[in-house]
Amino acid sequence: MDPLAWSLRSIMQRLMHRRVNSGLDLDDAAKSFLYHEDFGVYAPPFSLIGKTVLDLGACCGETAFFFGNKGAARVICVEPKADRAKRIRNNIPRIKAEVLVLEEPFSPDKHLLLDYDLIKCDIEGYEILLLPYAKNLKPCVVEVHNWYLHEQFEKVGFRALTAPDDMLGVCIMANWPPSKPANGAKYNGKRL
């Protein structure tokens, strides 16, 4: 990436951080994450107005905040870490959606039976638990954390929305066709 493009991207990420971080109770990992993440990649190609999002790996509620700002009526936050679940509860007054916090690890047999319109999944490798259900999932955007998972999700119809990390294959994938690559990333379905 040329220096000017990198500088502009860096400035945009900082502005996004300020906008998303406006008053949210975040831990250090979430604050760091906000500098590097473009939450727009999680937005589906359909309106979220009045929809329910199942947020697997909800962290401190920053993606619930994003989905609320996109018009979601309800966000079901699944977060196993007690300190982060507490932060989500602290952030509820700032989230423009009804928020249900489930302080527990992801369980497909339980959580996939809930009423939702979109799944956002970032559960640090445990997304492998979605694979047996992947062909029949409602719209889903998932961060995969290695090349094996990348390939397995690709086999069931998921497509990369961001360029995979060269070493591990970490990227964001969805089961809908991307309208355009996030952040101008160029990815043609093959490893870079």
N, C-alpha and C positions, 0 to 999 in steps of 0.2 A: 504494500500500500504506500502510495507516495506521501511525503511528509504533510502536505497541505490537507489531503483527505484524512489522514490520521488525526491531525489537529482538530479539524472540523468534527470528526466523529467523537473525539475526546470531549470537546465542548458540549456536544449534544448529549453525551452520556451524563455529564455533570448537571446539565439542565434537567434531564429526566430524573436524576437522583434527587435534586432539590424538589421537583414537583411531586415525586412519589413519596419522598421522605418528609413531606411537610407535616410535622407533628406526630409521625408514627413512632411507636415504641419498638425499636429494633435492637437486636443483639449485634455484636461486632461482625459476625459472619454475614448477616443480612445487609448491614451497611456496606460492607465490602462488595457483596454481590450486586447491589444496586448500581455501583459504578461501572459494572461490566455487562449488565444485562439490559437488553432491549425488550421490555415486556410486550411490545407490539407483536412479536413473533407468536405469542400465545393467543392472539385474537383470531377467531375462526373467520371464514369467509361469509358468515351470516351474522345478523344483528344479535346481540346478547340481550336486548331490551326485553325484560320480563322473564328471562331464562334463569335456570339454576345451574350453577357450576359446581362440580365435585372437584375440590382442590386437594389432591393427594400430595402430601409433603408441603403443607401450607406455610411452613417456617414461622414468620412473625405476623403474617397477614398482609404482606406487601402485595402479593398477587390478588388476594381478595379485594384489596383497595383498588387495584387496577381493574378487575372485573366489575366492581361496583361503579367505577367511573365510566365503564363501557355500557352501563345500563342493566347489568344482571340484577334480578330481583332478589336472588338468594345465592349465597356461597356456603357450601358445606366444607368446612376446613378439617381435614384429617391430618393430625400432627401428633406423633408419639412422644415428643419431648415436652415434659411438663413446663419448663421455663418458657418455651416458645408458645405453647398453648395459652399460658398466662398472658403473654404479650399480645396474642391475637385478641383475647378478651379485653385487654386494655385498649386495643385499637378499634374495637367495634363502633364507638361513637363517631369515628372518622370515616368509616366505610359506608358508602351509599348503597348498601344492600343489607337484607337480613342475613345474619351470620350465625351458623350453627357450628360449634367447635366440638369435634370428637377427638378427645385426647387418647389416642390409641394408634397402634400400628395398622397399616393397610391390610385389610382382609377381603379378598375378592368375594368370598361367599357372603359377606355382610354388606360391604360398601357398594358393590356393583348392582345390588338389589334396590338401592335407594333411587328416588326419582330425581333425575338430572338430565340436562341437555348437552353438557360438555364436560369432559374430563380434562383437567390439567394435572399431569403427573411428573413430579420431580422427587423421587424417593431413593436417590443415591444407590442405584444398582438393584433395588428391590422391584424395579419395573418389570423384572423377569416374571413376577407373579401375574402380570397382565397377559403374558403371551398366550396361555391356553384359551383366553377369551377374546384375543385381539381381532379376529376376523369378524366378530359380531358386536363389537363395541359401538356405541353411539360416537359422535365426533369426539376425537381424543387427540390431545397434543402431549407428547411425552419427551422428557429429556432422557436420552439413553446414555449409558456411562461406559460402554466399551464396544469394540468392533463386533464381538459376537452378538450382543443385543441389537446393534445397528443392523446387522445382516438378518437376524431373525425377524425383527419388526418389518424390515423391507420385504421379506418373503410373504408376509401377510397383508401387504398393500400399503404400508406406511411409507412416506416419502420425507426426505430430509428437507427441513425448512432453513437450516443453517448449515454452513460447511462443517463437515466433521473435523474434529481435532486430529491432526496428523498422527499423533502417537497412539491415542486411546480410542479415537472414533467418537468421542463425546459430541453429541449434537442434539438439536431439537427436531423431532419428527412428528408427523401428523397423518391421520388416515383420510385426509382430504387433499386434493391437489393444490400445491402452493400457487397463489396468484403471481407472486414474484418473490425472489430470494430476499431474506431479511438482510438489512445492512449492505445490500449490493453484493452479497456473497454469491459466487458462481459455483454451482454444484450440479453436475449432470447425471447424478445417480451412481457415480463411481467414486472411489476414494481419490482424494486429491494427492 
